[in-house]
Amino acid sequence: MNEYEKQPSSSANNSNILSKMPSFKKWREKLAKKSEIVSEENERFDAFVDFFKRDNDIKKSLVELSPKEQELYGDGAVEYSDRLYDGIRDISRNMAIIMRNFYQSDTLEQRLEQIKTDVVEAGANPERLKQTYQKDFVAMDPDFSDGVRKEAIGYYYRKDLSGPEKKVRSINEMLHLIHSSIVNDEAILQSLPVLKANDGEYDNQIKLYGTEASRNPVAEGIFDRLKGSDGAYTDIVSLPDRTLMMVRDRGHALTMDIGKDAESGKYFVDYFVPKICNVDMVNKLPGVRHVKKKEGVDQVREFTTGTFDIEKEGDVADEVVGFINMVPTDDDMPYIQNLKKGTD
């Protein structure tokens, strides 16, 4: 047998290689599926960005619709009644798009229709117009706000917003409910397109979400600062004008909204701690709404919020990461600390 007989022919080699390659049809289907997933993620991100724009537009409308003193006398009341009705129609259109994308609710739709009716029935009566604006547009019941905070929590499997939803009275409360449900929902955040991710295990994965057009230096800086750490699972969303974050296991699921003030140039960090693992540690957080300590009472189902500012953009990443490390975890709960002391 000569050497040519010992070696498989080149055509046999080619046939062997080709047999291991995926078919062109399967390859094309795989590319199409990947393209479809990317397209869906980008659509969700566009809707996510659109929500914040509409949310901001509605908040501006609520301020602009406040009755001016001269509008509550004579013909001014008629003009204000028309202005208030035009306002609720514009707000309803924005709310319809927001709810279609993120929070479908017959209850809220019915409430919007009732607010329209309230405006019509107020007519040109100055007192009724003032009351309608206050009650239907801008009121915020502290008990309602607290009820939303107790339910709109990331990684909370018993989440149920139906109770607060039924208590909604004003547009301001609707916005609070929907906003809280979105930014505290890990499934929504994690459905967005991923810009960057670290190589950590699941418990300490750091992901940066967004698109090339939405990149901002603050979000990138925080990701770069966290990506090599052994911290908790963290989602960072880069938006053109703000950075949103959710940090698992810090206060159960710490959320932050980081934005720049146009006038002062400072950065403001609004945060929500949904679980009080350690009252003393929580009360040391910058700008915190203090939690009253109750001796002998388990306070984990309580929550708090806070705001602090950062002077320079270059300091944001370090200060935000430092803040995260201050927020207590389950390991900081008093009874866990006592168990540890007992084993020392």
N, C-alpha and C positions, 0 to 999 in steps of 0.2 A: 504494500500500500504506500503510495507516494505521499509527500507532505500535503499535496492539494486534497487528497482523499481523506486525510486526517482532520483537516480544518473544515468547518462548515462554510458554505459558500457565502459571499457577501450578500446575495439576495436573501439567503436564509437568515443572516444576521439582521438585515433590514426588516424582514418580516417579523422576527422575534421582538425587535424594538418597537415596531409599529403596533404589535399586538398588545403591548403594555401601556401604550399611550391611550388616553381617553379619546373617545370619538369626537369629531368636530362638533357634532350635534350636542353632545353632553357638555363640551367645553363652552359652547355658545349659550346653552341653557344656564350654566353656572355663572357666566358673566352677566347674563340678563337678570338672574336672581339677585346677584350682588348689587347690580345697578338699581334694581327695584328697592332693595333695602336702604341703600344710600339715599334714594329719592324720597322714601317715606320718612327717614330720619330728618332730612332737610325740610320737608313739609312741616313736620312736627316742630322743628326749631323755628321756622317762620311764624307758625301759629303762636309759639311761646313768646317770641319777640313782639308779635302783634298784640298779645294780651297786655303786656306792660305799657305799650303805647296807648291802647284804648283805656286801660285802667287810669293812666295819667290824664288822658283827655276828660274822662268822666269826673275825676277829682277836680280838675280845673273848672269844669262846668258847675259843679256843686258850689264852688266859691263864687263864680261869676253870677250865679242865679240868686245870690243873697239879695233881698229887697233893699233898694236904696230908699232913704227917708222920703224923698220927693215922689217916689212911685206909689206911695200908700195914701195919697190924697187926690181927690178929684179924678180927672181923666188919667192920671198916672197909674191908678189902680187897674184900669182896663188894660193899659199897655203892659203893665207888669204881669197880669193874668195871661196875656197872650205870650209874653216872653217865657213864663214858667211852663206853659203848655208846649211851646216849641222846644224848650229844654228837655222835658221828659220824653218827648218823641225822639230827639237825638240820642239821649241816654239809652232809651229802649233799643234803638237800632244797634248801638255798640254792645249793649248787654246781650242781645240776641246772638251776635257773632261769638262773644266770649263764651256763652253757655253752650253754643253748638260745638265749640272746640274742646271745652274742658269741663263743663258742669251743667249737664242737661237737667232741667228741673221744672216740672209743671207748677210747682209751688211758687217759685220765684217769678215765673212768667205771669201767673195770676196776680201776684202782688204788684208787679209793674202795671198791669192793666187797672188794678184798683187805684194806684197812685194817679194815673191819668184821670180816672173818674173823680178823685178827690180834688184835683186841680180844676176840673170843669165845674164841679159843684161849689167850689169856693167863689166862683164868679169874680166880681170886682169888690168883694168885701175885704177891706184891708186886714182885719183881725184874722179872718179865716185863711187868707193868703199867707200871712205870717206863720200861722200855726201849721198850715200844710207844708210850707217850706221846711220848718223846723222838724216836724214829726216824720214826714215822708221822705225828705231828701237827706238831711244831715245828722239826724239823731244817732247816738251810739250808746246803747244801754251797757253799762259796765258788766252786768251779769251775762248779757249776750256775748260780749267779747270774751269773757272768761270761759263761757261754755264752748266757744269755738276753739279756744286754746287747749282745752282739755281733750278735744277729739282730733283736731288737725295736727297729728304728730307723725313724724317719719317712723317707719318700721314698727307701727302699732297695729297689730292684727285685729284688734277689736274696734277699730276706728268706725264711728257712726255719726255722720253729720246730719242725720234726719231730724234729730231733736232741735239743734240750733236753727236749721233751715226753716222749720215750722214757726219759729219765733221772730223771723226777720220782719222788720217793720219799715226800715228806711233803705234807700239806695246805698248809703254809706255802709250799713250793716251787710248788705249784699256783697259789696266789694270786699269787705273784710273777710267774709266767709269764703268767697271764691279765691281770693288771693292766698289766704292761709291754706286752703285745700291744695293749691297748686305747688307752692314753694315748700310745703312740708310733705310732699308725696315723692318718695324715692323712685317709684316706678316711672313717674313723669320725667324726672331729671335723668334717669338712666336710659330713657328711650331716645334721648337726643344724640346727635352725631358726636363721636369721640374725636377730639383733636390730638390728645396725648394721653398716655397711661404709663404708669411705672411697671416694673416687673415683679412687684411684691406678691405675696400670697394673698388669698381672698381677704383675710382680716385686715390687711394694711394696704389694700389697693388704693391708689390715688388716680382719679380720672379728671381730665379737663375736657369739658364739652363745649361745642360751639362750631362755628364755621370760620373760614379764612377771613371773611368780611367782619366777623364779630370779635376777633381777637382784641384783647386789651392788655396792656403791660402789667396791670395789677393782678389779674387772674393768672397770667403766665408766671409772674414772680412768685405768687403763692404756691403754684404747682411745683416750680423748680425748687422752692425751699422745702416742700414736703416730700417730694418724690423719693428721696433717699432715707426718709425717716422710718421708724417702726410704729408710726401712728395708726389710728383707726381708719377704717374704710371711709374715704372722703370723696365727695362729688363736688366739683367746682364748675360752675357754668359761667363762661365768658360771654357777656353781652356788650354791645358797643358803649353803653353808658353806666354799667354796673357789673358787679360780680356777685353771684349767689353761691352759697356753700351749704352743704349738709355734712356733718361729721358724726358718723355712727359711734355710739357708746360714750360720747361725751354728753352728760346730761341726757342720756338715752339717744337723742338725735338732735344735736345742736344745729340750728340754722342761722345763717348770717346773710345780710344784704349790705353790700359795701358799695358806696357811691360817692361821687365828688360833688361838693357844693360849688355851684358856678360862681358865687360872689366871693367867698372867702378862699376858695382853692383847697380847702381842707377835705379830707376824706372822712366820711361818717360810717360807722359800723353799727347797724341795728341788729340785735340778736335776740334769739328766743331759746331759752333753756326749758325743755318740757318736763324734766324730771329733776327734783331736788335730792340729789344723792347725799349731799353734805351741806347743811345750811350755812355753817361758818365759812366754808370755802366759797360758796356761791356769793355770799355777802361781801366778799373781797374783790369780786369782779368789777372792772371799771364801769362806771355809769349804770350800775345795776339798780333795779327796783328792789329794794331790800325785802327780804323774806323774814317775817317775824318767827323767831324760834319758839317751838312749843315743846317743852320738856316732856319726855316720855311718850311723844307722839311720832308715829312714822309719817314723814312729810313727803315721801317720794311721789305721790300723786299731785303734788302742787307744782307750780311752774313759776317762771319769772321772765322778764324781758329787760333790755337795757340798750343804751347807746353810748358810744364813746367816739372821740374824733382823733385823727392822726394828721399832723401838720404837713408832712411831706410824702409824696408818692413813693420815694425810695425807701421809706420806713414802713410802708404798709405790710409787706410780706412778713418781716420780722415781728412786728407788733401783733399781727393777726395770729401767727403761729404761736407766739408767746401767750396770747389770750386763750387759744384753744387748749394749751397745756395747763391753764389755770382752772378750766371747767372740770368739776369732779366726775368720776366714773363710778361704777358699781363698787369697785375696790375701795373707794373712799367712804362708803356708807359706814356710819358709826359702829354697827354691829359687826361688820367685816373687820374694821380696825380693831375692835375689842378681841375678836377671835385671833387676829394676828398677834396681838400683845400676849394673849394667853399661851401661844405656842412658842414665844421667844424664850 
